[in-house]
Amino acid sequence: MKLKNFQNNGFEFSLLFANGDNIIVNLRDLIGEYVSESDLSSAVIDSEWGCIEFCNGNIDIEPSTLYHYALKNGDFNKQSSNKSLQTA
């Protein structure tokens, strides 16, 4: 499931997937070992793959992994504060 859009406030991400699911999830447990809080601002969506990338593409989360993690650990349809926005 490709990622289409996201907003984040620290490790809390609002993720919009290609199927229309909007999920709010804290990604610290998934990426905190690899992405520092100061590197979160480097997040972009790879429009071809639909994955989220950090640190100029050196770190990425495969869309299916991100979607399943968000489903298991997140909340649907909550509003998150808008710190950054990236659209594929």
Buried (B, 14 or more C-beta within 10 A) or exposed (E): BBBBBBBBBEBBBBBBBBEEBBBBBBBEEBBEEEBEEEBBEBBBBBEEBBBBBBEEEEBBBEBEEBBEBBBEEBEEEEEBEEBBEBEB
